[in-house]
Every structure is written in structure tokens, then in C-alpha cells.
Amino acid sequence: MSVYWLACACSVLLEAFALFVTHRRGGLSARIKAIGVPLVVISCCIPLLLAGLRDISVGIDTQSYYNNYIETGFGWRGTMEYGFYLLNLACIRIGLGVTGFFMVCSAIFFGFSYAAIHRLSPNPAISVLLLFVMGHFFFFMNIMRQMMAAAILLLALSYAVDRRPAHFALLVFLASSIHSASVVFVVMYFVPRITIRPMSVALAVLFIACFARPLSSLVMWVAQFTRYSAYFSSEVWTVDPTGIVGNLKNITVLAFGLYCYAQIDEKPPLFCYLLMMQIITVVIGLIAAYFPMLSRFQYTFGMGAIALLPLSTAKLPDRRIAFLATLAISAIYVIYAQYTFGFVDSMGTLPYTVSRTIAFF
């Protein structure tokens, strides 16, 4: 895990320094403040290169993406969405090797993720840390399509907040062309019409937790009329991908966000959007315990937490408490990441090795 922690530390420190030089009042020249943008770019490039240059042995699903890329060169499309198929085809046509293709996918994921972070989060450095320690970085090295789409949707959320429907629709369409489950994200545009009441949310989550099994049966009945019915017989969907720890993690993030939301009188629209994303993530996690295939929708909404937690702590009235809360959240997730992706190696990302060829073409 040392290479991942080193990359994480470098990216977070660069983000923090960029934030410092950009927003510090007085004492710094315009030339020094101008280095903020290059620092953010370098911060983004560190995980981008780490994920893009990995060997096909790093990550449980990396080999399948490698096989699909090679087969696309021979005219195979399979069940890939058109957007992802065209991305494969375009990379092949310009002569990129598999490493080059992984670099392009990595650039899409981290480019959109960083753009969304800087539009949504009051503390980009903490959001970059959460991008690593909440597992999204490691998820990307396995389920590239879902995470690329999730990063695009996170940026789309900023346009929903600004009420710019054309930009929002374009990004949702782009994400859906990479992973079809992303189309459900259109519901986020209508969040401002929903009033979030913490007690009502708590009761709703409790109800869903109690009736998760019959609700999962209902969802499965609907899913049998879609193309996802082909997955029912797959061993991949016969296990619980979320588990108790995952559900507790999601519920804790939601509870903390609701507590901070209740402390303020004027409810920012962005806060409502991010809370609604987390509510949906919690609901999906509870039902996915009995219907694992539903977990793929969790990635569609789950990335919002990297902006929700910094926004929540920023709304706490006491700055000292806000600092301690940020420190505690960071420490908890560092431990979670070390155990889940280090000791257990749940994503198959250890040991990290660079591509044997490093051939982009």
C-alpha cells in the first residue's frame, strides 16, 4: 500500500498548497498565486499516472478490460455501451496500446473528478483525500466504466445546482453512453422540489432496512424485464458486495450530513443535492444486501460523499469542532482504506506493478 499512500499524500499536499496560495489574503504576489492551477494539475496527474500505468495484473477486472480492448481491434463489440465502445475503437484507430487506453480512461476519471471537486467542495484537499480513502480510486482500477460515468455525473451535479439543464443533460447522456445505469441520475435535477427533513429521512431508512428483502424482490421482478436479467445466473451477483461495514459507513456519512444540515437556517441547494445522493446510496446499499446486482447503481450516486463531508464540516458553527471533525473523519477513513484495500486487498490492487511494456502505442 506504500505506493498508494505516497501518491495520496502528494496529491493532497499539492491541493492544500494550491488552496493556500490561491486564497490567502495579502502577502503573496499575483505570480505566486498563479501557480495554484499548475499545482492542481500536478495533483491530478499523480493518481492519473498511477492508475494508467498499472499492469493488467493489478485489479480484479483489469484483465477483462484488456481482453475487450484487444477483441475490439478485431471487430468485436459485445454488450459494451456505444460510448465506451467508441472510446475503445478511437484509441485503437490512433494506434494506442492497452497502456495508452488505460491512460485515456484514467484521464477521463480523474479529470472529471477533480473538475467536480473544485466546483462542489469547499475543501478540495479533503475531497481528494476522500477520493482515495473512501475507495473510489481503487474502485476505478476495477470497474472503470462505472467510475468514469460516476465522475462525469458528479460534475453534472454542479450544473443541476446551477439550473443549467442543457449542460446537465449532455453530461448525463455522455455518462450513460459509457455505463447505461447512469441514466437514472436524471432524477437529481428535480431535487430542489424536495424538502429534506432529517427525522423523515431517518424513519424512511429504518423502514427500508426492515423491509429490504421484500423491496429487493420487487426490484428483481422489475429487472427481469430488462437486459440485466442475464446477470441473475452469474456468480458475481450471488454475493453481498456491500456488507455490514459498507452500510454502516454509508449511514454514518448520511447521519453526519443530516446533523450538520439541521444546524443551519438557510439550506444551500448544493447541500440538498449531496444529501439526496447519499440517501439514495444508503437505500441502494440496504436493498443490495438481498439483490447484489443493484449495487452497480451505488457507484452512480456514492461519489457525492467526497463533497458532502467537507461541506458538512464547513457548516459547523464552531471552527475548532469543524477541524476536529475533519481530522476524525480523515483518520477513520484512512484506517478503513488500509484494512479494506491493504490487509484484505478487496479490489486485488496489491501488489502494485507498472505495466511490463509501458507501450502507449
Buried (B, 14 or more C-beta within 10 A) or exposed (E): BEBBBEBBEBBBBBBBBBBBBBEEEEEBEEEEBEBBEEBBBBBBBBBBBBBBBBBBBBBBBBEEBBEBBEEBEEEEBEEBBEBBBBBBBEBBEEEBBBBBBBBBBBBBBBBBBBBBBBBBBBBBBBBBBBBBBBBBBBBBBBBBBBBBBBBBBBBBBBBBBEEEEEBBBBBBBBBBBBBBBBBBBBEBBEBBEEEBEBEEBBEBBEEBBEEBEEBBEEBBEEBEEEEBEEBEEEEEBEEBBBBEEBBEBBBEBBBBBBEBBEEEEEBEEBBBBBBBBBBBBBBBBBBBBBBBBBBBBBBBBBBBBBBBBBBBBBBBEEEEEBEEBBEEBBEEBBEBBBEBBBEEBBBBBBEBEBBEEEEBE
